[in-house]
Amino acid sequence: MNDQWTGRDWVLHPLDGATGQAFMGTYNEEKIFLKRNSSPFLAAVAMEGITPRLIWTQRIANGDVYSAQEWMNGRILSREEMRLPMVTELIHRYQNSSYLRRMLEKVDGEEWQAERFLDDFLAHTSEAFCEIRPIKAMIRVLRATAPVLPHEMLTVCHGDLNRRNFLLGDNERLYLVDWEMVKLADPLYDICQLFVEYIPDDERREWLANYGMTKGDDFTKRLRWYVLFHLLRVAEDAYQRREHYMYNHCIYMAQQVMHAMV
C-alpha cells in the first residue's frame, strides 16, 4: 500500500485475531499499525493520548479508509491487571472528558439507552438461547426495569472493555484501542462489563470510590441493570462456546442480582 503522505510502499501483514481490518505495515525497518475503516472518533482519542498517536488517514480507490498509528511495542493486560488503578484512571479519563464527548457528538456518535442495548442484543442472538427458562427470566426483568439516563449525564463509552484492548507499552503507558463500538451511553455500561468480567464483588465498592462515581437516587438500580445485562452477554457467549461452567456461573450470579432487583 502506497501512502500519499510519504510516498512509501507499506507491506501489509494481517494481525492475528483481527477480523481482516487490522494490519502491521512495514517499510524497511519501520512499522506502523494500520486499521481499515476505523471510527472517525479515532483522531480525538489519539489526540488525548488514550490510544497510540495517529500518523495519517487516507482514502484509497475502492473507498476504504486506512488510518495509520504509531506502532507500540508492549503487551495486553492480564485478567489480574484489569483490577489495577491505572485501568480505573484511564476509564475515568475518557468518560469524564468534555472534549471527547463534544467530538463524539460532532461525528454523530449515537445515544444508547438501556433498552436499546437489550434490543440490539436480542436482534443478534438465537431464538433457542432466548427460550431457555433462566435466560427468558433475565430478559423479562431487563425489559421491565430498563433505566433511562438524561442526555446530559451520558458519557463516552468505549463499548468493549476486553482486556485485549488494553495495551501496556514498553514506556509503561496504558492505551485503550479498538474504538469501533464507541457510543454515548450510561457510564455504567462500560464499568459493569469490567465488573462482570474482571472485578470481584468485594472489590467493586472500592473501585467506584477510586473512580469517584457520583451516585444519584437511581444509581443502584442502574448498576444492577447493567450488571445483569452483561451477565446475559457473557452467558450467551459461553452458551455458544459450550463453556458450561461459565454459563452456569452467569446464571447463578444473575439469579442473585434479580433477587436484589425485586
N, C-alpha and C positions, 0 to 999 in steps of 0.2 A: 504493500500500500504506500503510495506516494503522498506525503503531506505538503500542502500548499504553503505552509509556514517556513519550512526549512529546505524543502525540495528533496528530502531524504526518502529513500525507498525502505520502509519498515517491513521486516518479515514478521508475519503474524503467527503466534503459537497459541492455539486454544488452551484455556486453562482447565485443569481437571475439576470436575464437579460443576462447571458452569453450564448454562443452557444454550451454548452457541453464541452468547452475547459478549463474552469477556475474553481478552487476549493479552498475552505479553508481546509487545512489539520490540524487536531487536534491530539495531543498526550498528555494525561493528561491535564495540564493547558497551554501547549504550542500551538501556532498557527503559521502556515506558509501559504503563498499564493502559490498555485501550478497552473502551466499552462501547458497544453498538446500541444506539437509540436509548441512551440513558436519560434520566429525568432532567428536564431543563432547570430544575432546582439545584442540580449538582454544583453549578457555579457559586451559588450562595453559600452552601455548606463548606465548599473548598475555601472560599474567602474567609470564613470564620475559623479555618484550621481544624474543622471537625472531621473532614475527610482529606486525603492527600491532595496536594496542590494541583489545580487544573492548569495544563500547559496550553492546549489548544482544543478547539472544536471545529469539525469540518464535515460538510455535507458532500457525499460522493454522488456519482452519476445516477445510481439506482434509487436515490432519495434517502438512503440510510445516513444517519448522523453518527460520526465517531467522536468520542471525547477522549483526549489523551491526558493522563495524570502521571504525576511523578511516581516512579517505581519505588516502593518502600520495602526494604528488607526487614523482615520481622516474623511474627508468628501470631496465630489466632489464640484467643484466651481459652484456658481450660474451664471446665464446669465450676471448679472451686474458685477460680479467679473472677468469675462473674459476680461474686459476692464482695469484691474489693471496693473500697471507697472511690477509686478512680472511675469505675463504671457508673456509680451513682452521680458523681460530679459531671461526667460527660452527658448523661441523660438530662440532668438539671440544666445544663448549659444550653442545649438546643431547645428544650421545651420552654425555657424562660427567656428566649431571645426575641425581642420585639422586631429586630432586623429580619430574622429568619421567617417569622410569621408574616411580616409585611411582604417579603419576597415570594413566599409561597402563595399568598393571595394574588400577587401580580401575575404569576404563571398559572392562574386558575386552579390552585390547589383545592381539591374537593372537601366539603364538610361531611364528616361521617359521624352520625349519632349511633347510639347503641343498636337500635332496631335495624339500621342499615347494615351493620356488621353481621347481625343474625341472618337477615335476608340474603346477603351475599354468600355467607357460609352455606346456607341451605340450598342455594342455587347451584352450588358446585360439589355437593356431596350426594351419595347414593340414597335412593329411597329405602333400600334394605337396611342401611345403617340407621336412618331416622325412625324406622319402625321397631327397633329394639326397645323393649319396655323402659329400661332406665334412661336411655337416650331420649325417648319420647317425653319422659318426665322432665328432663333437663330443658328441652326445647320449650315445653309448656310453661315452665317457670320463667325462663328467659323472656318469652313473649309477653308474659303478664306483668313483668316488673321492669321492663326496659326504661332506663332513666333518660332524660333529655337535659343536656347541659346548655346554658345560654351561649350564644355565639361568641361573646367576648371572653368566655372562660375556656374556649377550645385552644389547644396548643399544637405546635408542630409535633407530629408523631411519626417516627421512623417506619413503623409498621411490621418490622421483622427483626426483633432483637435476639436472633440466634447468635450463639457465641461465635460462630464462624464469620460473623460480620464485624467483629471487634478485632482490630489489628493492632498489636503492640509492636511498634517499630523498634529497631535497634537503638534508636535515640531515646527509648523509654517513654515515648509519647504514644498515647492511645488514640486510635482513629476508629470511626464508625463508617462502614462502606455499604454499598448497595442501597441506594435511596429510591428505588423504583416504586416502592409501595408507600411513599410518604403521603400524608394527608393531615388535614385539620381535624382533630378529634379530642375527646376527653384524655387528659394526660394519663389517666389510669389504664387506658388501652395498652400503651407500651409497658407501663410499670407492672401491670398484672401478668403480662406474658413473662416478664422477668421473674415475678414471684412464683408462678406455677412451674416454671421450668428450672429455676436455679436457686431461689431463696427459700430456706425452710421457714415454716410458720413462726417459730420462736425468734426469728431474726427480722421479721417484717416491720414490727413497730419501730425498732431502732433504725431500720433502713429509711422509713418515712420521715423520722425525726432528722436524720442526717441530710435527707433531701430538702427538708424544710417545707413539706407539703402543707398547704392551707386546707383545713378541714371544715367544710360547711356542714349544714344540718343534714344533708343527704349523702355525706361522704361515705359512711359505712354501707349504705345501700348501693352506691355506685361501685365501691370496692368489691363487694360480694358479687355483683352482677358480672363485672369483667373477669374476676377470678373464675366464676362458673363458666363463662363463655370460653375462656382459654382452656379450661379443663375439657370442655366439649371438643375444641380443636385438637388437643393432644390425644384425646380418646379416639377421635376419628382417624388420626394418623396411625396410632397404634393398631387400630382395627384393620386398616388397610395393609399394614406390615405384618399382621398376625403376631404382634408382640403382646401376648396375653397378660403378662404381669403388669405392664404399663397400663394397658386398657383397664384391667380390674382395679388398679390403684386409682386411676382417674375417676372411675365410677364411685369408689368408696369415698374419695375426697369430695366429689360433687354432692353426694348424699349428706355429708356433714355441712356443706355450705348451704344447701337447700333447706336443711332443718333450721339453720340460723336465720334464713330469709323469711320464714313463715311465722 
